[in-house]
Amino acid sequence: MKHPIVVPAAVLFLFPTSTGFAQTKGDNEFVQEAEAAAPQRIASAAAVARLEPGGKVVPVRDGSNGFTCTIMPDGSNARFCGDKDGFAWMVAAMSQQPKPPTTSPGIGYMAKGGLHYETAKGEIVMEHSAGTKEVKEPPHWMLLWPLDPVETGIPTRPNAGGSYIMFAGTPYAHLMVYQDPKMLKQ
């Protein structure tokens, strides 16, 4: 006889009637997922925001260290955490602005990896189109600042050395470093 009473009580507990509670639960899950982008010492003090495809930023949690973590709105669900300039760079890229608004280098972490698109010739491009393939990226961090491969000697494709310039020749060129951010020591 105890089961008919316990089951309805459990069901009511699982389906809250307050939309605020449901939103808070969603926000908590979003925060946990977004924090997975960076080392804990950075992520735990970072702001968390929802980044929408058009570039709208919706704050979820305030931060205290100048970093903001999010989940990419491009369908990849990749986690990203960047400092002030790094996050501004990513917002500009996701909203397809002609160039980032930054005037100094930014740092970005993607400890869960991400993805990019490659042509049949192995060139990395910013958008998926006919003839490109999706390539999964390992955990990495980025220096979000346009670098010139000719001036730096840094390659423009993933390689055994673990670093390369992605999107070379565009305003969104940046240094990719295939190194797990969570393994970086202070």
C-alpha positions as a printed NumPy array, in Angstrom:
array([[  0.   ,   0.   ,   0.   ],
       [  2.932,   2.382,   0.442],
       [  3.788,   2.358,  -3.275],
       [  0.711,   4.311,  -4.495],
       [  1.618,   7.157,  -2.113],
       [  5.386,   7.139,  -2.753],
       [  5.209,   7.001,  -6.556],
       [  2.965,  10.068,  -6.999],
       [  5.106,  12.038,  -4.535],
       [  8.261,  11.11 ,  -6.453],
       [  6.633,  12.02 ,  -9.772],
       [  5.554,  15.432,  -8.439],
       [  9.091,  16.078,  -7.207],
       [ 10.563,  15.283, -10.634],
       [  8.224,  17.684, -12.449],
       [  8.398,  21.058, -10.704],
       [  5.529,  23.442, -11.297],
       [  7.668,  26.579, -11.043],
       [  9.198,  27.681, -14.34 ],
       [ 11.865,  29.478, -12.323],
       [ 13.043,  26.189, -10.87 ],
       [ 13.16 ,  24.575, -14.308],
       [ 15.124,  27.538, -15.699],
       [ 17.521,  27.46 , -12.757],
       [ 18.067,  23.753, -13.283],
       [ 18.748,  24.408, -16.967],
       [ 21.13 ,  27.214, -16.072],
       [ 22.961,  24.985, -13.58 ],
       [ 23.447,  22.299, -16.223],
       [ 24.564,  24.923, -18.748],
       [ 27.088,  26.327, -16.243],
       [ 28.551,  22.868, -15.574],
       [ 28.864,  22.11 , -19.282],
       [ 30.354,  25.526, -20.133],
       [ 32.863,  25.307, -17.263],
       [ 34.242,  22.112, -18.848],
       [ 36.01 ,  24.314, -21.433],
       [ 38.767,  25.554, -19.121],
       [ 40.945,  24.524, -16.207],
       [ 38.886,  24.491, -13.   ],
       [ 40.865,  27.353, -11.437],
       [ 39.747,  29.564, -14.341],
       [ 36.274,  28.142, -15.002],
       [ 35.107,  28.308, -11.386],
       [ 35.589,  32.108, -11.281],
       [ 34.534,  32.788, -14.885],
       [ 31.296,  34.372, -15.977],
       [ 29.005,  32.043, -17.911],
       [ 26.818,  33.258, -20.766],
       [ 24.61 ,  31.805, -23.446],
       [ 25.865,  32.847, -26.872],
       [ 23.163,  32.876, -29.516],
       [ 23.901,  32.423, -33.248],
       [ 23.272,  36.107, -34.065],
       [ 25.818,  37.182, -31.449],
       [ 23.439,  38.009, -28.606],
       [ 25.056,  37.252, -25.236],
       [ 22.73 ,  36.285, -22.385],
       [ 24.437,  36.308, -18.962],
       [ 23.839,  33.215, -16.828],
       [ 26.369,  33.783, -14.048],
       [ 28.661,  36.654, -13.066],
       [ 32.4  ,  36.056, -12.861],
       [ 35.374,  37.626, -11.148],
       [ 38.41 ,  36.829, -13.31 ],
       [ 37.65 ,  38.377, -16.714],
       [ 36.897,  35.04 , -18.428],
       [ 33.538,  33.987, -19.871],
       [ 32.559,  30.388, -20.642],
       [ 29.839,  29.263, -23.043],
       [ 28.658,  26.48 , -25.305],
       [ 29.053,  27.211, -29.006],
       [ 25.758,  28.022, -30.77 ],
       [ 26.856,  26.548, -34.107],
       [ 25.425,  23.08 , -33.453],
       [ 28.755,  21.585, -32.374],
       [ 27.973,  22.148, -28.666],
       [ 31.696,  22.704, -28.202],
       [ 32.625,  24.359, -24.926],
       [ 34.608,  27.608, -25.057],
       [ 36.059,  29.824, -22.348],
       [ 37.901,  33.026, -23.175],
       [ 39.303,  36.103, -21.518],
       [ 37.734,  39.489, -22.359],
       [ 39.367,  39.745, -25.797],
       [ 39.038,  36.034, -26.494],
       [ 35.309,  36.037, -25.785],
       [ 34.77 ,  39.197, -27.89 ],
       [ 36.681,  37.48 , -30.714],
       [ 34.425,  34.403, -30.486],
       [ 31.221,  36.467, -30.361],
       [ 32.343,  38.267, -33.535],
       [ 33.174,  34.975, -35.26 ],
       [ 29.872,  33.33 , -34.299],
       [ 27.877,  36.375, -35.454],
       [ 29.824,  36.498, -38.743],
       [ 31.205,  39.994, -38.275],
       [ 33.799,  40.957, -40.926],
       [ 36.552,  41.015, -38.3  ],
       [ 36.981,  40.783, -34.536],
       [ 36.672,  44.051, -32.579],
       [ 39.713,  43.288, -30.443],
       [ 42.835,  45.43 , -30.248],
       [ 44.945,  42.97 , -28.266],
       [ 45.422,  39.183, -28.234],
       [ 42.867,  37.009, -26.499],
       [ 43.124,  33.564, -24.949],
       [ 40.564,  30.82 , -25.488],
       [ 40.262,  27.341, -24.025],
       [ 38.449,  24.347, -25.482],
       [ 39.315,  21.522, -23.101],
       [ 36.648,  19.254, -24.609],
       [ 37.9  ,  19.895, -28.145],
       [ 35.888,  21.272, -31.007],
       [ 35.56 ,  20.856, -34.739],
       [ 36.592,  22.517, -37.952],
       [ 35.99 ,  22.055, -41.665],
       [ 38.604,  20.995, -44.207],
       [ 38.607,  21.037, -47.976],
       [ 39.685,  17.996, -49.97 ],
       [ 43.166,  19.591, -50.113],
       [ 43.324,  19.77 , -46.289],
       [ 42.836,  23.537, -46.082],
       [ 40.895,  24.661, -43.009],
       [ 37.929,  26.901, -43.777],
       [ 35.512,  28.785, -41.523],
       [ 32.243,  27.39 , -42.865],
       [ 30.9  ,  24.066, -44.017],
       [ 30.175,  23.904, -47.741],
       [ 30.046,  21.355, -50.529],
       [ 33.322,  19.479, -50.636],
       [ 34.329,  20.096, -47.02 ],
       [ 34.44 ,  17.568, -44.241],
       [ 33.992,  17.994, -40.514],
       [ 37.109,  17.221, -38.452],
       [ 37.038,  16.697, -34.684],
       [ 39.695,  18.626, -32.775],
       [ 41.366,  17.411, -29.588],
       [ 41.48 ,  19.503, -26.403],
       [ 43.329,  22.745, -27.143],
       [ 43.894,  26.371, -26.289],
       [ 44.203,  29.316, -28.639],
       [ 45.954,  32.645, -28.961],
       [ 43.212,  34.633, -30.686],
       [ 45.187,  37.163, -32.666],
       [ 45.917,  37.286, -36.399],
       [ 49.3  ,  35.741, -37.077],
       [ 51.047,  35.482, -40.418],
       [ 52.436,  32.026, -41.21 ],
       [ 55.093,  33.537, -43.512],
       [ 56.378,  35.879, -40.788],
       [ 56.176,  33.324, -37.975],
       [ 57.081,  30.114, -39.794],
       [ 54.146,  28.397, -38.07 ],
       [ 52.301,  25.868, -40.265],
       [ 48.683,  26.362, -41.359],
       [ 47.468,  22.806, -40.821],
       [ 47.319,  20.423, -37.879],
       [ 50.606,  18.575, -37.55 ],
       [ 52.677,  16.39 , -35.226],
       [ 54.068,  19.509, -33.506],
       [ 50.595,  20.287, -32.182],
       [ 50.339,  23.947, -33.155],
       [ 49.285,  25.743, -36.301],
       [ 47.632,  28.909, -37.556],
       [ 43.952,  28.324, -38.227],
       [ 42.143,  30.477, -40.821],
       [ 45.418,  31.923, -42.111],
       [ 44.998,  34.954, -44.329],
       [ 41.703,  36.016, -42.707],
       [ 40.993,  38.497, -39.881],
       [ 40.17 ,  35.422, -37.777],
       [ 43.591,  33.807, -38.125],
       [ 44.748,  32.506, -34.745],
       [ 47.216,  30.141, -33.134],
       [ 45.845,  26.699, -32.246],
       [ 47.775,  24.68 , -29.673],
       [ 46.721,  21.047, -29.335],
       [ 47.457,  20.792, -25.65 ],
       [ 44.808,  19.942, -23.062],
       [ 44.2  ,  23.178, -21.098],
       [ 43.402,  21.129, -18.019],
       [ 46.99 ,  19.84 , -18.025],
       [ 48.488,  23.349, -17.852],
       [ 50.154,  24.086, -14.529],
       [ 50.387,  27.492, -12.906]])
